[in-house]
């Protein structure tokens, strides 16, 4: 296995229209540079969808909800992405402290 193969994530089990899979298999919210893993981590820490939309108003409700649906439909993939990037739900929380 090459190092490039090591960094790739598996293909999604369930695709969603507002989520694109970038190079290396990273799920991203379509039309943005926001990784699905980040929205998932916030939601897993107890953030409401309303609060996530307030943090990312340019995404809007439909993209945030679809990204979260993708994350829960492909939870193993998204959690692998979190581990690979060295993030966890605590990291996401710390990076957004003070955001209402």
KEKE-3310 file (N, C-alpha, C; in steps of 0.2 Angstrom, whole numbers, plus 5000, padded with zeros to 4 digits):
npx = (5004:5003:5008:4998:4987:4985:4980:4968:4950:4937:4924:4908:4894:4881:4876:4873:4865:4870:4883:4899:4913:4929:4946:4955:4945:4938:4923:4914:4905:4895:4900:4907:4921:4919:4922:4912:4914:4917:4905:4898:4905:4902:4888:4888:4893:4883:4877:4864:4855:4851:4860:4872:4869:4869:4882:4887:4881:4881:4880:4867:4851:4847:4859:4866:4858:4858:4871:4873:4864:4871:4882:4878:4872:4884:4892:4904:4914:4914:4919:4931:4937:4938:4947:4958:4961:4965:4956:4943:4927:4929:4939:4933:4923:4932:4937:4927:4922:4914:4906:4890)
npy = (4994:5011:5027:5036:5029:5025:5037:5038:5038:5027:5023:5032:5025:5029:5041:5059:5073:5086:5085:5083:5072:5075:5075:5061:5056:5064:5070:5084:5099:5104:5116:5123:5125:5118:5104:5089:5082:5091:5098:5087:5084:5095:5093:5081:5085:5091:5102:5111:5110:5123:5131:5127:5131:5145:5147:5144:5152:5154:5142:5138:5130:5118:5113:5111:5102:5091:5088:5083:5072:5064:5062:5054:5043:5038:5036:5028:5031:5045:5046:5040:5050:5060:5055:5053:5066:5071:5076:5078:5077:5085:5094:5101:5108:5116:5124:5132:5139:5152:5156:5159)
npz = (5000:4996:5002:4998:4997:5010:5015:5010:5012:5014:5002:5002:5010:5008:4997:4997:4990:4993:4997:4993:4989:4992:4986:4991:4998:5007:5014:5010:5012:4999:4988:4997:5009:5020:5030:5032:5043:5053:5055:5060:5071:5079:5081:5087:5100:5105:5100:5093:5078:5073:5080:5073:5060:5063:5065:5053:5042:5028:5023:5025:5030:5023:5017:5029:5036:5027:5026:5039:5039:5030:5037:5048:5041:5036:5046:5051:5041:5043:5056:5055:5047:5056:5065:5057:5054:5066:5074:5086:5095:5105:5101:5090:5098:5106:5096:5093:5104:5112:5102:5098)
capx = (5000:5007:5005:4992:4981:4984:4977:4961:4945:4932:4918:4902:4889:4875:4877:4869:4866:4873:4889:4904:4918:4935:4952:4957:4939:4935:4916:4914:4898:4895:4900:4911:4927:4918:4921:4906:4917:4917:4898:4896:4908:4898:4882:4889:4894:4876:4875:4858:4856:4850:4867:4877:4867:4871:4889:4889:4875:4882:4878:4859:4848:4847:4865:4868:4854:4860:4878:4872:4861:4876:4887:4875:4872:4891:4896:4910:4918:4915:4923:4938:4940:4939:4953:4964:4963:4967:4950:4937:4922:4932:4943:4928:4921:4937:4938:4921:4920:4912:4902:4883)
capy = (5000:5017:5032:5039:5024:5025:5043:5039:5036:5022:5027:5033:5019:5032:5048:5064:5078:5092:5083:5080:5069:5078:5071:5058:5054:5068:5073:5091:5102:5106:5124:5126:5122:5115:5097:5086:5080:5097:5099:5081:5084:5100:5090:5076:5088:5093:5108:5111:5112:5130:5134:5126:5136:5151:5147:5144:5155:5154:5135:5137:5124:5112:5110:5108:5096:5086:5085:5079:5066:5061:5060:5049:5038:5036:5037:5025:5035:5052:5046:5039:5056:5064:5052:5054:5073:5072:5080:5074:5081:5091:5099:5105:5112:5121:5129:5136:5142:5159:5157:5158)
capz = (5000:4996:5007:4996:4998:5017:5017:5007:5016:5010:4998:5006:5009:5006:4995:4998:4985:4995:5000:4988:4991:4989:4985:4998:5001:5012:5013:5011:5010:4992:4987:5002:5011:5026:5030:5035:5050:5058:5057:5064:5078:5083:5083:5092:5106:5108:5097:5089:5071:5073:5082:5068:5055:5065:5064:5045:5039:5021:5021:5025:5033:5018:5017:5035:5037:5022:5028:5045:5037:5027:5042:5052:5036:5034:5053:5051:5037:5046:5062:5052:5045:5062:5068:5053:5054:5073:5077:5089:5096:5110:5096:5087:5103:5108:5090:5092:5110:5112:5096:5100)
cpx = (5004:5004:4999:4986:4980:4980:4970:4956:4940:4927:4912:4897:4882:4877:4872:4870:4870:4880:4893:4910:4925:4941:4954:4951:4935:4928:4916:4907:4899:4895:4904:4917:4926:4917:4915:4908:4916:4909:4895:4899:4904:4891:4882:4890:4888:4874:4869:4859:4855:4857:4872:4875:4869:4878:4891:4883:4875:4880:4870:4857:4848:4853:4868:4864:4856:4867:4877:4869:4866:4881:4884:4873:4878:4895:4903:4915:4920:4920:4930:4941:4942:4946:4959:4966:4965:4962:4946:4932:4924:4936:4938:4925:4925:4937:4932:4918:4919:4908:4895:4879)
cpy = (5006:5022:5035:5035:5024:5031:5043:5035:5031:5026:5027:5027:5023:5039:5053:5070:5084:5091:5080:5077:5071:5073:5068:5055:5058:5071:5080:5094:5105:5114:5127:5123:5119:5107:5094:5084:5085:5098:5093:5081:5089:5097:5085:5079:5091:5100:5107:5112:5120:5133:5133:5130:5143:5152:5148:5146:5154:5147:5135:5130:5118:5109:5107:5102:5090:5083:5081:5072:5061:5058:5054:5042:5034:5037:5034:5029:5042:5052:5044:5045:5060:5062:5054:5061:5075:5076:5075:5079:5087:5096:5104:5110:5118:5126:5134:5139:5149:5160:5155:5155)
cpz = (5000:5001:5005:4997:5006:5019:5015:5012:5011:5007:5003:5005:5006:5004:4996:4993:4987:4998:4994:4992:4988:4988:4992:5001:5006:5010:5015:5009:5004:4992:4992:5004:5018:5026:5034:5042:5055:5060:5062:5071:5082:5086:5088:5099:5109:5105:5093:5082:5070:5075:5076:5062:5056:5064:5057:5042:5031:5018:5020:5028:5029:5018:5024:5037:5033:5024:5035:5044:5034:5032:5046:5047:5035:5040:5053:5047:5040:5052:5060:5050:5051:5065:5064:5053:5061:5077:5081:5091:5101:5106:5093:5092:5105:5102:5089:5098:5109:5106:5099:5095)
residu = (UNK:UNK:UNK:UNK:UNK:UNK:UNK:UNK:UNK:UNK:UNK:UNK:UNK:UNK:UNK:UNK:UNK:UNK:UNK:UNK:UNK:UNK:UNK:UNK:UNK:UNK:UNK:UNK:UNK:UNK:UNK:UNK:UNK:UNK:UNK:UNK:UNK:UNK:UNK:UNK:UNK:UNK:UNK:UNK:UNK:UNK:UNK:UNK:UNK:UNK:UNK:UNK:UNK:UNK:UNK:UNK:UNK:UNK:UNK:UNK:UNK:UNK:UNK:UNK:UNK:UNK:UNK:UNK:UNK:UNK:UNK:UNK:UNK:UNK:UNK:UNK:UNK:UNK:UNK:UNK:UNK:UNK:UNK:UNK:UNK:UNK:UNK:UNK:UNK:UNK:UNK:UNK:UNK:UNK:UNK:UNK:UNK:UNK:UNK:UNK)
# end
